[in-house]
């Protein structure tokens, strides 16, 4: 795995999906551009998920499977 464990990854995905679902509601409910903050935070959370996945893939290529040592 990357730097997030399974539970942290699950909560990160939940946070990303909650922000993504909240953005259109916030855009509809507010007249100013404060809903753009949701997009920025969702983008940062998505970036963390992508970096964690890349780290996980790099780690799995580096380490041989458990039975082949």
N, C-alpha and C positions, 0 to 999 in steps of 0.2 A: 504494500500500500504506500501511498504518498505520505505527506505530513499530517493528513487528517485521518483519524480512525473512522471506523464504520459509523458510529453514532454521530460524530461531528459532521461527516459527509451527508448523512441523512438530514440533519438539522440545517445544513447549508443549502441543500436542495429545497427544503421546505421554505426557508427564508427567500430564496430566489423566486420560487413560484408564487409566494404570497406577495412579494413586491411587484412581480410582473402582472398579477391579477389586480392589484390595487392601483396601478398606474392609470388605466382608463377611467376608473371611478374617481380618482383624484383630479384628473384632467376635466372631467365633466362637472365635478362639484365646486371647483375653484375657478375664479376668473383670472387669477394671476398665473405666472409660470412656475409656481412652487412645485407642481407635480413633476417637473424635470428632475428634481432631487431623487425621486423614486427610480427614475431611469438610470441616473448616475450610480446610485447604490446597487441596483440590480446588476449593472455592468461590472462593478467591482466584485460582487459576489460571484458572478459568472467567471470572471478572470481567476479568482481563487480556485474555483472548481476545475478550470482548465489547467492551471498550473499543477494542482494536485494530481490530476489524471496523467499529465506528462511525466511528473515525478514517479508516479506509480508504474508507468510503462517503462521508464528508464531503469527503475529498480528491478523490475521483473526480467528485463533483458540481461542485466548484469549478473543476477543470481541464478544458478542452475536450479531445476526442480529438486524437491526434497529428496527423492529417491536416487538421484544421480550423483551423489557426493562420493 
